Amino acid sequence: MSENRVQLPREVDIDKCIALGAVFTRARIDIDELPRFKESCVKVVSDVLCDVRFESDLNDMRVVIGHVDCDVSFVCQRCGNEYVEHLMTDFTLSPDWERAKACNLENKYDFIELNDAGKLDLYNLIEDSLILEIPAFPKHDEDDEECSRSGSNWSYGELAPDASVSPFAALSALKGSLAKGDDKGSDASDK
Ligand SMILES: [Zn+2]
């Protein structure tokens, strides 16, 4: 089946794609073309499928819009068994940083660079987007029966429900703790 799918081209000429109104629907990427992503997972168990289209927006900025998804297996950090997770990512990117800056639109998009040939490397940007979707703490869904530790008392900062505390008291306590300023460090890893 997967062999019948259109393969997403690695490099595209964004101007040409916009002029032609190019659209790719459920186009696939061979996983061996995404080595950094592949190595970050136990295994990619489905095709990597992409919807990508190209536009010129009202400010004449060139934009590439896409959605990518695939099934990936990870090792569950609770039970140690492999499980499959559906990863998906959406992106809206523009190579026109200078123009955005001139129009005060730096916050409207994320920006990408074109390669030395002036082309857009779709695989590189899709690989980056997928890597960002990899969970920092892969684990089965909370109520997944396959997780051999499900039903145990693992919890991640959940508040224990306490019937004796009124919701209003809980809310004002929460406001109090927010007012104190919450400077918990981010645990995002830069790996
Ligand atoms: Zn598990």
Backbone and ligand atoms as CSV (ligand in chain L), in Angstrom:
chain,resi,resn,atom,element,x,y,z
A,1,MET,N,N,0.832,-1.208,0.000
A,1,MET,CA,C,0.000,0.000,0.000
A,1,MET,C,C,0.865,1.255,0.000
A,2,SER,N,N,1.816,1.254,0.980
A,2,SER,CA,C,2.586,2.481,1.148
A,2,SER,C,C,3.396,2.803,-0.109
A,3,GLU,N,N,3.734,1.773,-0.866
A,3,GLU,CA,C,4.531,2.020,-2.070
A,3,GLU,C,C,3.747,2.823,-3.103
A,4,ASN,N,N,2.416,2.804,-2.955
A,4,ASN,CA,C,1.604,3.540,-3.925
A,4,ASN,C,C,1.523,5.022,-3.619
A,5,ARG,N,N,1.978,5.387,-2.424
A,5,ARG,CA,C,1.845,6.790,-2.061
A,5,ARG,C,C,2.909,7.625,-2.754
A,6,VAL,N,N,2.549,8.859,-2.996
A,6,VAL,CA,C,3.509,9.806,-3.550
A,6,VAL,C,C,4.589,10.062,-2.505
A,7,GLN,N,N,5.806,10.152,-2.943
A,7,GLN,CA,C,6.879,10.502,-2.022
A,7,GLN,C,C,7.017,12.022,-1.971
A,8,LEU,N,N,7.118,12.535,-0.763
A,8,LEU,CA,C,7.315,13.985,-0.632
A,8,LEU,C,C,8.722,14.321,-1.119
A,9,PRO,N,N,8.870,15.337,-1.982
A,9,PRO,CA,C,10.220,15.707,-2.407
A,9,PRO,C,C,10.999,16.306,-1.249
A,10,ARG,N,N,12.311,16.063,-1.228
A,10,ARG,CA,C,13.120,16.637,-0.152
A,10,ARG,C,C,13.244,18.152,-0.307
A,11,GLU,N,N,13.624,18.550,-1.503
A,11,GLU,CA,C,13.863,19.984,-1.726
A,11,GLU,C,C,12.803,20.538,-2.660
A,12,VAL,N,N,12.273,21.691,-2.305
A,12,VAL,CA,C,11.330,22.337,-3.222
A,12,VAL,C,C,11.726,23.793,-3.412
A,13,ASP,N,N,11.328,24.296,-4.557
A,13,ASP,CA,C,11.490,25.715,-4.851
A,13,ASP,C,C,10.206,26.386,-4.384
A,14,ILE,N,N,10.282,27.112,-3.294
A,14,ILE,CA,C,9.048,27.624,-2.670
A,14,ILE,C,C,8.314,28.596,-3.594
A,15,ASP,N,N,9.063,29.392,-4.376
A,15,ASP,CA,C,8.403,30.327,-5.298
A,15,ASP,C,C,7.587,29.577,-6.351
A,16,LYS,N,N,8.217,28.521,-6.862
A,16,LYS,CA,C,7.539,27.736,-7.885
A,16,LYS,C,C,6.314,27.046,-7.283
A,17,CYS,N,N,6.477,26.517,-6.077
A,17,CYS,CA,C,5.360,25.823,-5.429
A,17,CYS,C,C,4.187,26.765,-5.190
A,18,ILE,N,N,4.499,28.009,-4.810
A,18,ILE,CA,C,3.421,28.979,-4.584
A,18,ILE,C,C,2.760,29.317,-5.923
A,19,ALA,N,N,3.592,29.556,-6.935
A,19,ALA,CA,C,3.044,29.924,-8.247
A,19,ALA,C,C,2.137,28.819,-8.796
A,20,LEU,N,N,2.530,27.575,-8.532
A,20,LEU,CA,C,1.760,26.451,-9.079
A,20,LEU,C,C,0.639,26.010,-8.137
A,21,GLY,N,N,0.588,26.582,-6.951
A,21,GLY,CA,C,-0.395,26.132,-5.962
A,21,GLY,C,C,-0.170,24.677,-5.574
A,22,ALA,N,N,1.103,24.311,-5.437
A,22,ALA,CA,C,1.423,22.907,-5.164
A,22,ALA,C,C,0.847,22.467,-3.823
A,23,VAL,N,N,0.267,21.269,-3.823
A,23,VAL,CA,C,-0.275,20.685,-2.593
A,23,VAL,C,C,0.133,19.220,-2.548
A,24,PHE,N,N,0.660,18.800,-1.437
A,24,PHE,CA,C,0.945,17.380,-1.242
A,24,PHE,C,C,-0.013,16.860,-0.181
A,25,THR,N,N,-0.659,15.750,-0.489
A,25,THR,CA,C,-1.625,15.185,0.455
A,25,THR,C,C,-1.208,13.764,0.786
A,26,ARG,N,N,-1.021,13.512,2.065
A,26,ARG,CA,C,-0.620,12.181,2.534
A,26,ARG,C,C,0.594,11.653,1.762
A,27,ALA,N,N,1.524,12.532,1.476
A,27,ALA,CA,C,2.759,12.116,0.816
A,27,ALA,C,C,3.687,11.514,1.865
A,28,ARG,N,N,4.460,10.521,1.475
A,28,ARG,CA,C,5.268,9.842,2.482
A,28,ARG,C,C,6.741,10.232,2.407
A,29,ILE,N,N,7.410,10.043,3.542
A,29,ILE,CA,C,8.867,10.195,3.588
A,29,ILE,C,C,9.418,8.874,4.071
A,30,ASP,N,N,10.416,8.378,3.401
A,30,ASP,CA,C,11.092,7.165,3.853
A,30,ASP,C,C,11.796,7.478,5.182
A,31,ILE,N,N,11.562,6.658,6.181
A,31,ILE,CA,C,12.084,6.962,7.513
A,31,ILE,C,C,13.623,7.040,7.529
A,32,ASP,N,N,14.271,6.341,6.617
A,32,ASP,CA,C,15.739,6.419,6.577
A,32,ASP,C,C,16.230,7.815,6.175
A,33,GLU,N,N,15.329,8.617,5.647
A,33,GLU,CA,C,15.675,9.997,5.288
A,33,GLU,C,C,15.608,10.933,6.488
A,34,LEU,N,N,15.122,10.407,7.630
A,34,LEU,CA,C,14.999,11.229,8.835
A,34,LEU,C,C,15.821,10.588,9.955
A,35,PRO,N,N,17.142,10.491,9.778
A,35,PRO,CA,C,17.951,9.684,10.716
A,35,PRO,C,C,17.950,10.195,12.149
A,36,ARG,N,N,17.916,11.505,12.347
A,36,ARG,CA,C,17.940,12.024,13.726
A,36,ARG,C,C,16.657,11.635,14.449
A,37,PHE,N,N,15.542,11.737,13.746
A,37,PHE,CA,C,14.261,11.354,14.344
A,37,PHE,C,C,14.216,9.842,14.585
A,38,LYS,N,N,14.653,9.101,13.587
A,38,LYS,CA,C,14.626,7.644,13.690
A,38,LYS,C,C,15.411,7.166,14.909
A,39,GLU,N,N,16.560,7.766,15.124
A,39,GLU,CA,C,17.401,7.343,16.239
A,39,GLU,C,C,16.835,7.750,17.597
A,40,SER,N,N,15.924,8.704,17.598
A,40,SER,CA,C,15.360,9.165,18.868
A,40,SER,C,C,14.209,8.296,19.355
A,41,CYS,N,N,13.789,7.337,18.516
A,41,CYS,CA,C,12.658,6.480,18.879
A,41,CYS,C,C,13.155,5.048,18.894
A,42,VAL,N,N,12.395,4.166,19.543
A,42,VAL,CA,C,12.747,2.758,19.434
A,42,VAL,C,C,12.570,2.336,17.980
A,43,LYS,N,N,11.429,2.711,17.418
A,43,LYS,CA,C,11.132,2.317,16.058
A,43,LYS,C,C,9.995,3.183,15.522
A,44,VAL,N,N,10.064,3.512,14.258
A,44,VAL,CA,C,8.941,4.200,13.626
A,44,VAL,C,C,8.148,3.106,12.917
A,45,VAL,N,N,6.911,2.883,13.353
A,45,VAL,CA,C,6.196,1.693,12.910
A,45,VAL,C,C,5.203,1.941,11.781
A,46,SER,N,N,5.098,3.177,11.330
A,46,SER,CA,C,4.203,3.437,10.191
A,46,SER,C,C,4.966,4.303,9.201
A,47,ASP,N,N,4.322,4.600,8.085
A,47,ASP,CA,C,4.881,5.617,7.199
A,47,ASP,C,C,4.817,6.973,7.887
A,48,VAL,N,N,5.741,7.838,7.523
A,48,VAL,CA,C,5.634,9.244,7.925
A,48,VAL,C,C,4.855,9.926,6.804
A,49,LEU,N,N,3.658,10.398,7.134
A,49,LEU,CA,C,2.770,10.962,6.103
A,49,LEU,C,C,2.592,12.462,6.299
A,50,CYS,N,N,2.637,13.178,5.186
A,50,CYS,CA,C,2.695,14.638,5.255
A,50,CYS,C,C,1.658,15.278,4.334
A,51,ASP,N,N,1.014,16.304,4.856
A,51,ASP,CA,C,0.217,17.214,4.033
A,51,ASP,C,C,0.978,18.538,4.012
A,52,VAL,N,N,1.294,19.028,2.841
A,52,VAL,CA,C,2.050,20.280,2.767
A,52,VAL,C,C,1.464,21.159,1.660
A,53,ARG,N,N,1.278,22.432,1.988
A,53,ARG,CA,C,0.864,23.360,0.938
A,53,ARG,C,C,1.632,24.678,1.092
A,54,PHE,N,N,1.569,25.492,0.063
A,54,PHE,CA,C,2.396,26.700,-0.003
A,54,PHE,C,C,1.502,27.890,-0.333
A,55,GLU,N,N,1.772,28.997,0.322
A,55,GLU,CA,C,0.940,30.179,0.087
A,55,GLU,C,C,1.772,31.434,0.135
A,56,SER,N,N,1.206,32.482,-0.443
A,56,SER,CA,C,1.742,33.809,-0.241
A,56,SER,C,C,0.660,34.542,0.543
A,57,ASP,N,N,0.995,35.083,1.714
A,57,ASP,CA,C,-0.068,35.655,2.541
A,57,ASP,C,C,-0.384,37.098,2.148
A,58,LEU,N,N,-1.262,37.743,2.902
A,58,LEU,CA,C,-1.710,39.092,2.544
A,58,LEU,C,C,-0.573,40.103,2.578
A,59,ASN,N,N,0.473,39.802,3.346
A,59,ASN,CA,C,1.630,40.697,3.409
A,59,ASN,C,C,2.727,40.275,2.442
A,60,ASP,N,N,2.356,39.386,1.528
A,60,ASP,CA,C,3.305,38.945,0.523
A,60,ASP,C,C,4.445,38.132,1.124
A,61,MET,N,N,4.183,37.523,2.259
A,61,MET,CA,C,5.190,36.629,2.830
A,61,MET,C,C,4.907,35.211,2.357
A,62,ARG,N,N,6.012,34.519,2.052
A,62,ARG,CA,C,5.876,33.141,1.581
A,62,ARG,C,C,5.734,32.218,2.790
A,63,VAL,N,N,4.769,31.313,2.700
A,63,VAL,CA,C,4.456,30.480,3.854
A,63,VAL,C,C,4.326,29.025,3.418
A,64,VAL,N,N,4.867,28.139,4.228
A,64,VAL,CA,C,4.657,26.712,4.004
A,64,VAL,C,C,3.904,26.168,5.213
A,65,ILE,N,N,2.802,25.462,4.920
A,65,ILE,CA,C,1.903,24.997,5.973
A,65,ILE,C,C,1.833,23.474,5.879
A,66,GLY,N,N,1.995,22.821,7.000
A,66,GLY,CA,C,2.001,21.365,6.918
A,66,GLY,C,C,1.486,20.664,8.148
A,67,HIS,N,N,1.135,19.399,7.929
A,67,HIS,CA,C,0.733,18.499,9.005
A,67,HIS,C,C,1.431,17.171,8.742
A,68,VAL,N,N,2.008,16.591,9.773
A,68,VAL,CA,C,2.742,15.341,9.612
A,68,VAL,C,C,2.315,14.395,10.722
A,69,ASP,N,N,2.122,13.119,10.392
A,69,ASP,CA,C,1.931,12.175,11.480
A,69,ASP,C,C,2.515,10.810,11.184
A,70,CYS,N,N,2.733,10.059,12.257
A,70,CYS,CA,C,3.283,8.709,12.152
A,70,CYS,C,C,3.110,8.003,13.498
A,71,ASP,N,N,3.234,6.686,13.462
A,71,ASP,CA,C,3.195,5.896,14.696
A,71,ASP,C,C,4.612,5.499,15.065
A,72,VAL,N,N,4.913,5.673,16.337
A,72,VAL,CA,C,6.279,5.475,16.803
A,72,VAL,C,C,6.241,4.622,18.054
A,73,SER,N,N,7.219,3.722,18.228
A,73,SER,CA,C,7.238,3.033,19.520
A,73,SER,C,C,8.336,3.592,20.410
A,74,PHE,N,N,7.979,3.696,21.682
A,74,PHE,CA,C,8.888,4.164,22.727
A,74,PHE,C,C,8.889,3.126,23.838
A,75,VAL,N,N,9.842,3.261,24.758
A,75,VAL,CA,C,9.833,2.439,25.961
A,75,VAL,C,C,9.117,3.237,27.050
A,76,CYS,N,N,8.081,2.631,27.608
A,76,CYS,CA,C,7.311,3.292,28.664
A,76,CYS,C,C,8.190,3.455,29.901
A,77,GLN,N,N,8.234,4.669,30.421
A,77,GLN,CA,C,9.096,4.948,31.573
A,77,GLN,C,C,8.472,4.471,32.890
A,78,ARG,N,N,7.261,3.957,32.807
A,78,ARG,CA,C,6.638,3.426,34.019
A,78,ARG,C,C,6.829,1.927,34.127
A,79,CYS,N,N,6.555,1.211,33.006
A,79,CYS,CA,C,6.588,-0.255,33.096
A,79,CYS,C,C,7.774,-0.850,32.344
A,80,GLY,N,N,8.465,-0.069,31.554
A,80,GLY,CA,C,9.636,-0.587,30.850
A,80,GLY,C,C,9.322,-1.349,29.570
A,81,ASN,N,N,8.046,-1.443,29.210
A,81,ASN,CA,C,7.678,-2.140,27.978
A,81,ASN,C,C,7.523,-1.142,26.834
A,82,GLU,N,N,7.681,-1.683,25.624
A,82,GLU,CA,C,7.473,-0.824,24.461
A,82,GLU,C,C,5.988,-0.581,24.250
A,83,TYR,N,N,5.679,0.590,23.770
A,83,TYR,CA,C,4.296,0.874,23.401
A,83,TYR,C,C,4.331,1.795,22.194
A,84,VAL,N,N,3.189,1.888,21.503
A,84,VAL,CA,C,3.132,2.699,20.283
A,84,VAL,C,C,2.373,3.986,20.562
A,85,GLU,N,N,2.939,5.068,20.109
A,85,GLU,CA,C,2.292,6.371,20.276
A,85,GLU,C,C,2.128,7.014,18.898
A,86,HIS,N,N,0.989,7.673,18.714
A,86,HIS,CA,C,0.746,8.388,17.464
A,86,HIS,C,C,1.280,9.819,17.626
A,87,LEU,N,N,2.289,10.153,16.856
A,87,LEU,CA,C,2.851,11.502,16.944
A,87,LEU,C,C,2.302,12.333,15.798
A,88,MET,N,N,1.973,13.575,16.086
A,88,MET,CA,C,1.635,14.464,14.974
A,88,MET,C,C,2.127,15.875,15.253
A,89,THR,N,N,2.371,16.563,14.184
A,89,THR,CA,C,2.874,17.925,14.320
A,89,THR,C,C,2.318,18.785,13.192
A,90,ASP,N,N,2.063,20.029,13.505
A,90,ASP,CA,C,1.610,20.992,12.508
A,90,ASP,C,C,2.602,22.137,12.478
A,91,PHE,N,N,2.843,22.685,11.303
A,91,PHE,CA,C,3.746,23.833,11.249
A,91,PHE,C,C,3.255,24.852,10.236
A,92,THR,N,N,3.582,26.095,10.505
A,92,THR,CA,C,3.339,27.199,9.580
A,92,THR,C,C,4.616,28.027,9.617
A,93,LEU,N,N,5.371,27.972,8.558
A,93,LEU,CA,C,6.705,28.541,8.575
A,93,LEU,C,C,6.908,29.463,7.378
A,94,SER,N,N,7.760,30.435,7.563
A,94,SER,CA,C,8.074,31.340,6.458
A,94,SER,C,C,9.584,31.552,6.388
A,95,PRO,N,N,10.126,31.662,5.196
A,95,PRO,CA,C,11.548,31.993,5.079
A,95,PRO,C,C,11.784,33.510,5.095
A,96,ASP,N,N,10.717,34.298,5.189
A,96,ASP,CA,C,10.853,35.747,4.972
A,96,ASP,C,C,10.971,36.539,6.271
A,97,TRP,N,N,12.019,36.251,7.005
A,97,TRP,CA,C,12.267,36.915,8.284
A,97,TRP,C,C,12.470,38.414,8.120
A,98,GLU,N,N,13.241,38.810,7.116
A,98,GLU,CA,C,13.512,40.241,6.904
A,98,GLU,C,C,12.227,41.009,6.642
A,99,ARG,N,N,11.399,40.416,5.807
A,99,ARG,CA,C,10.144,41.074,5.462
A,99,ARG,C,C,9.234,41.142,6.700
A,100,ALA,N,N,9.221,40.077,7.458
A,100,ALA,CA,C,8.392,40.046,8.673
A,100,ALA,C,C,8.841,41.142,9.628
A,101,LYS,N,N,10.158,41.285,9.754
A,101,LYS,CA,C,10.697,42.281,10.665
A,101,LYS,C,C,10.288,43.682,10.214
A,102,ALA,N,N,10.360,43.901,8.904
A,102,ALA,CA,C,9.993,45.204,8.356
A,102,ALA,C,C,8.508,45.504,8.587
A,103,CYS,N,N,7.683,44.462,8.626
A,103,CYS,CA,C,6.236,44.660,8.813
A,103,CYS,C,C,5.811,44.425,10.257
A,104,ASN,N,N,6.761,44.253,11.167
A,104,ASN,CA,C,6.433,43.946,12.567
A,104,ASN,C,C,5.585,42.689,12.712
A,105,LEU,N,N,5.920,41.689,11.941
A,105,LEU,CA,C,5.147,40.444,11.994
A,105,LEU,C,C,5.998,39.274,12.482
A,106,GLU,N,N,7.047,39.598,13.262
A,106,GLU,CA,C,7.952,38.519,13.686
A,106,GLU,C,C,7.247,37.438,14.490
A,107,ASN,N,N,6.127,37.812,15.135
A,107,ASN,CA,C,5.460,36.827,15.986
A,107,ASN,C,C,4.420,36.005,15.237
A,108,LYS,N,N,4.221,36.346,13.978
A,108,LYS,CA,C,3.141,35.671,13.262
A,108,LYS,C,C,3.516,34.242,12.857
A,109,TYR,N,N,4.763,34.022,12.532
A,109,TYR,CA,C,5.196,32.705,12.062
A,109,TYR,C,C,6.452,32.263,12.795
A,110,ASP,N,N,6.763,30.984,12.610
A,110,ASP,CA,C,8.120,30.539,12.901
A,110,ASP,C,C,8.875,30.642,11.582
A,111,PHE,N,N,10.167,30.819,11.690
A,111,PHE,CA,C,10.939,31.074,10.469
A,111,PHE,C,C,11.922,29.952,10.162
A,112,ILE,N,N,12.164,29.795,8.876
A,112,ILE,CA,C,13.091,28.781,8.402
A,112,ILE,C,C,14.057,29.436,7.432
A,113,GLU,N,N,15.186,28.787,7.248
A,113,GLU,CA,C,16.129,29.294,6.255
A,113,GLU,C,C,16.065,28.435,5.011
A,114,LEU,N,N,16.243,29.076,3.896
A,114,LEU,CA,C,16.379,28.313,2.654
A,114,LEU,C,C,17.813,27.823,2.576
A,115,ASN,N,N,18.048,26.767,1.834
A,115,ASN,CA,C,19.426,26.265,1.746
A,115,ASN,C,C,20.242,27.089,0.739
A,116,ASP,N,N,21.489,26.699,0.553
A,116,ASP,CA,C,22.399,27.491,-0.288
A,116,ASP,C,C,21.885,27.663,-1.711
A,117,ALA,N,N,21.101,26.696,-2.152
A,117,ALA,CA,C,20.559,26.788,-3.508
A,117,ALA,C,C,19.258,27.601,-3.540
A,118,GLY,N,N,18.887,28.193,-2.405
A,118,GLY,CA,C,17.662,28.984,-2.363
A,118,GLY,C,C,16.414,28.124,-2.281
A,119,LYS,N,N,16.616,26.829,-1.958
A,119,LYS,CA,C,15.464,25.928,-1.885
A,119,LYS,C,C,15.146,25.581,-0.438
A,120,LEU,N,N,13.961,25.049,-0.278
A,120,LEU,CA,C,13.488,24.680,1.045
A,120,LEU,C,C,13.710,23.184,1.235
A,121,ASP,N,N,14.395,22.816,2.303
A,121,ASP,CA,C,14.604,21.401,2.614
A,121,ASP,C,C,13.453,20.931,3.501
A,122,LEU,N,N,12.448,20.321,2.894
A,122,LEU,CA,C,11.251,19.918,3.645
A,122,LEU,C,C,11.565,18.841,4.673
A,123,TYR,N,N,12.490,17.935,4.326
A,123,TYR,CA,C,12.775,16.827,5.252
A,123,TYR,C,C,13.391,17.361,6.538
A,124,ASN,N,N,14.281,18.316,6.379
A,124,ASN,CA,C,14.937,18.875,7.555
A,124,ASN,C,C,13.929,19.542,8.485
A,125,LEU,N,N,13.030,20.329,7.915
A,125,LEU,CA,C,12.073,21.037,8.791
A,125,LEU,C,C,11.060,20.071,9.388
A,126,ILE,N,N,10.684,19.037,8.630
A,126,ILE,CA,C,9.737,18.050,9.165
A,126,ILE,C,C,10.414,17.221,10.253
A,127,GLU,N,N,11.680,16.890,10.038
A,127,GLU,CA,C,12.410,16.136,11.057
A,127,GLU,C,C,12.499,16.945,12.355
A,128,ASP,N,N,12.821,18.219,12.242
A,128,ASP,CA,C,12.879,19.069,13.443
A,128,ASP,C,C,11.524,19.116,14.141
A,129,SER,N,N,10.458,19.264,13.361
A,129,SER,CA,C,9.126,19.352,13.963
A,129,SER,C,C,8.753,18.060,14.681
A,130,LEU,N,N,9.096,16.929,14.073
A,130,LEU,CA,C,8.766,15.646,14.703
A,130,LEU,C,C,9.569,15.434,15.986
A,131,ILE,N,N,10.835,15.818,15.959
A,131,ILE,CA,C,11.680,15.633,17.148
A,131,ILE,C,C,11.102,16.426,18.323
A,132,LEU,N,N,10.557,17.599,18.038
A,132,LEU,CA,C,9.967,18.407,19.108
A,132,LEU,C,C,8.735,17.745,19.727
A,133,GLU,N,N,8.128,16.814,18.991
A,133,GLU,CA,C,6.921,16.140,19.506
A,133,GLU,C,C,7.248,14.907,20.334
A,134,ILE,N,N,8.497,14.514,20.369
A,134,ILE,CA,C,8.855,13.322,21.143
A,134,ILE,C,C,8.663,13.628,22.623
A,135,PRO,N,N,7.873,12.798,23.317
A,135,PRO,CA,C,7.618,13.111,24.728
A,135,PRO,C,C,8.885,13.032,25.568
A,136,ALA,N,N,9.018,13.945,26.522
A,136,ALA,CA,C,10.178,13.940,27.411
A,136,ALA,C,C,10.120,12.732,28.340
A,137,PHE,N,N,8.906,12.287,28.623
A,137,PHE,CA,C,8.718,11.181,29.558
A,137,PHE,C,C,7.717,10.213,28.929
A,138,PRO,N,N,8.191,9.372,27.976
A,138,PRO,CA,C,7.244,8.511,27.268
A,138,PRO,C,C,6.588,7.525,28.232
A,139,LYS,N,N,5.312,7.400,28.158
A,139,LYS,CA,C,4.636,6.391,28.971
A,139,LYS,C,C,3.268,6.061,28.377
A,140,HIS,N,N,2.796,4.858,28.718
A,140,HIS,CA,C,1.450,4.444,28.333
A,140,HIS,C,C,0.440,5.479,28.829
A,141,ASP,N,N,-0.721,5.482,28.211
A,141,ASP,CA,C,-1.808,6.294,28.770
A,141,ASP,C,C,-2.063,5.852,30.199
A,142,GLU,N,N,-2.498,6.809,30.987
A,142,GLU,CA,C,-2.728,6.581,32.416
A,142,GLU,C,C,-3.573,5.331,32.687
A,143,ASP,N,N,-4.580,5.102,31.842
A,143,ASP,CA,C,-5.496,3.983,32.127
A,143,ASP,C,C,-5.288,2.801,31.177
A,144,ASP,N,N,-4.112,2.748,30.564
A,144,ASP,CA,C,-3.844,1.645,29.631
A,144,ASP,C,C,-3.568,0.365,30.410
A,145,GLU,N,N,-4.392,-0.657,30.154
A,145,GLU,CA,C,-4.238,-1.910,30.906
A,145,GLU,C,C,-2.933,-2.608,30.585
A,146,GLU,N,N,-2.354,-2.306,29.460
A,146,GLU,CA,C,-1.103,-2.968,29.106
A,146,GLU,C,C,0.060,-2.494,29.956
A,147,CYS,N,N,-0.115,-1.344,30.571
A,147,CYS,CA,C,0.969,-0.826,31.381
A,147,CYS,C,C,0.968,-1.620,32.687
A,148,SER,N,N,2.017,-2.393,32.906
A,148,SER,CA,C,1.973,-3.323,34.030
A,148,SER,C,C,1.963,-2.615,35.368
A,149,ARG,N,N,2.229,-1.322,35.353
A,149,ARG,CA,C,2.157,-0.599,36.619
A,149,ARG,C,C,0.873,0.192,36.754
A,150,SER,N,N,-0.027,0.042,35.768
A,150,SER,CA,C,-1.252,0.822,35.883
A,150,SER,C,C,-2.014,0.325,37.096
A,151,GLY,N,N,-2.704,1.213,37.768
A,151,GLY,CA,C,-3.389,0.828,38.990
A,151,GLY,C,C,-2.488,1.019,40.195
A,152,SER,N,N,-1.209,1.192,40.005
A,152,SER,CA,C,-0.353,1.518,41.132
A,152,SER,C,C,-0.497,3.017,41.401
A,153,ASN,N,N,0.200,3.494,42.391
A,153,ASN,CA,C,-0.101,4.864,42.830
A,153,ASN,C,C,0.814,5.923,42.244
A,154,TRP,N,N,1.247,5.679,41.033
A,154,TRP,CA,C,2.068,6.712,40.397
A,154,TRP,C,C,1.222,7.929,40.128
A,155,SER,N,N,1.735,9.046,40.503
A,155,SER,CA,C,1.008,10.261,40.133
A,155,SER,C,C,2.030,11.333,39.843
A,156,TYR,N,N,1.633,12.289,39.063
A,156,TYR,CA,C,2.563,13.327,38.637
A,156,TYR,C,C,2.026,14.671,39.058
A,157,GLY,N,N,2.189,14.950,40.319
A,157,GLY,CA,C,1.786,16.261,40.797
A,157,GLY,C,C,0.284,16.479,40.813
A,158,GLU,N,N,-0.490,15.406,40.822
A,158,GLU,CA,C,-1.930,15.624,40.888
A,158,GLU,C,C,-2.285,16.063,42.300
A,159,LEU,N,N,-3.332,16.850,42.394
A,159,LEU,CA,C,-3.810,17.244,43.712
A,159,LEU,C,C,-4.769,16.174,44.199
A,160,ALA,N,N,-4.575,15.697,45.408
A,160,ALA,CA,C,-5.506,14.720,45.944
A,160,ALA,C,C,-6.835,15.415,46.208
A,161,PRO,N,N,-7.912,14.832,45.730
A,161,PRO,CA,C,-9.203,15.457,46.001
A,161,PRO,C,C,-9.498,15.406,47.497
A,162,ASP,N,N,-9.897,16.505,48.043
A,162,ASP,CA,C,-10.150,16.556,49.474
A,162,ASP,C,C,-11.519,17.193,49.691
A,163,ALA,N,N,-12.477,16.364,50.071
A,163,ALA,CA,C,-13.863,16.817,50.163
A,163,ALA,C,C,-14.048,17.872,51.248
A,164,SER,N,N,-13.128,17.924,52.198
A,164,SER,CA,C,-13.322,18.853,53.308
A,164,SER,C,C,-12.957,20.299,52.918
A,165,VAL,N,N,-12.237,20.429,51.809
A,165,VAL,CA,C,-11.840,21.777,51.393
A,165,VAL,C,C,-12.829,22.277,50.350
A,166,SER,N,N,-13.385,23.444,50.573
A,166,SER,CA,C,-14.341,23.950,49.588
A,166,SER,C,C,-13.578,24.394,48.350
A,167,PRO,N,N,-14.229,24.332,47.215
A,167,PRO,CA,C,-13.533,24.744,45.976
A,167,PRO,C,C,-13.055,26.191,46.058
A,168,PHE,N,N,-13.784,27.019,46.797
A,168,PHE,CA,C,-13.385,28.429,46.876
A,168,PHE,C,C,-12.121,28.610,47.699
A,169,ALA,N,N,-12.046,27.834,48.803
A,169,ALA,CA,C,-10.831,27.889,49.604
A,169,ALA,C,C,-9.653,27.382,48.791
A,170,ALA,N,N,-9.887,26.313,48.029
A,170,ALA,CA,C,-8.807,25.758,47.207
A,170,ALA,C,C,-8.365,26.784,46.170
A,171,LEU,N,N,-9.347,27.493,45.614
A,171,LEU,CA,C,-9.029,28.483,44.598
A,171,LEU,C,C,-8.212,29.635,45.185
A,172,SER,N,N,-8.607,30.094,46.376
A,172,SER,CA,C,-7.852,31.223,46.917
A,172,SER,C,C,-6.452,30.775,47.343
A,173,ALA,N,N,-6.338,29.523,47.794
A,173,ALA,CA,C,-5.005,29.012,48.109
A,173,ALA,C,C,-4.155,28.977,46.845
A,174,LEU,N,N,-4.776,28.575,45.756
A,174,LEU,CA,C,-4.054,28.499,44.486
A,174,LEU,C,C,-3.627,29.894,44.044
A,175,LYS,N,N,-4.548,30.855,44.171
A,175,LYS,CA,C,-4.207,32.232,43.792
A,175,LYS,C,C,-3.036,32.734,44.628
A,176,GLY,N,N,-3.075,32.400,45.935
A,176,GLY,CA,C,-1.992,32.801,46.822
A,176,GLY,C,C,-0.667,32.246,46.354
A,177,SER,N,N,-0.676,30.972,45.957
A,177,SER,CA,C,0.600,30.384,45.562
A,177,SER,C,C,1.053,30.940,44.224
A,178,LEU,N,N,0.112,31.310,43.370
A,178,LEU,CA,C,0.502,31.912,42.090
A,178,LEU,C,C,1.099,33.295,42.318
A,179,ALA,N,N,0.489,34.020,43.284
A,179,ALA,CA,C,0.949,35.377,43.539
A,179,ALA,C,C,2.379,35.395,44.054
A,180,LYS,N,N,2.746,34.303,44.744
A,180,LYS,CA,C,4.116,34.232,45.260
A,180,LYS,C,C,5.135,34.110,44.137
A,181,GLY,N,N,4.635,33.787,42.979
A,181,GLY,CA,C,5.554,33.671,41.843
A,181,GLY,C,C,6.053,32.252,41.768
A,182,ASP,N,N,5.861,31.697,40.619
A,182,ASP,CA,C,6.214,30.300,40.430
A,182,ASP,C,C,7.443,30.248,39.553
A,183,ASP,N,N,8.588,29.968,40.146
A,183,ASP,CA,C,9.779,29.940,39.289
A,183,ASP,C,C,10.398,28.558,39.242
A,184,LYS,N,N,9.502,27.566,39.148
A,184,LYS,CA,C,10.002,26.218,38.909
A,184,LYS,C,C,10.794,26.214,37.611
A,185,GLY,N,N,11.938,25.588,37.610
A,185,GLY,CA,C,12.743,25.558,36.397
A,185,GLY,C,C,12.062,24.742,35.335
A,186,SER,N,N,12.294,25.079,34.108
A,186,SER,CA,C,11.757,24.268,33.028
A,186,SER,C,C,12.580,22.996,32.951
A,187,ASP,N,N,11.899,21.905,32.638
A,187,ASP,CA,C,12.682,20.677,32.541
A,187,ASP,C,C,12.896,20.272,31.086
A,188,ALA,N,N,12.675,21.241,30.205
A,188,ALA,CA,C,12.889,20.929,28.792
A,188,ALA,C,C,14.368,20.625,28.568
A,189,SER,N,N,14.620,19.551,27.957
A,189,SER,CA,C,16.010,19.194,27.712
A,189,SER,C,C,16.399,19.621,26.312
A,190,ASP,N,N,17.603,19.969,26.173
A,190,ASP,CA,C,18.064,20.552,24.913
A,190,ASP,C,C,18.706,19.521,24.004
A,191,LYS,N,N,18.470,18.296,24.322
A,191,LYS,CA,C,19.195,17.220,23.659
A,191,LYS,C,C,18.790,17.112,22.204
L,1,ZN,ZN,ZN,3.712,1.276,30.626
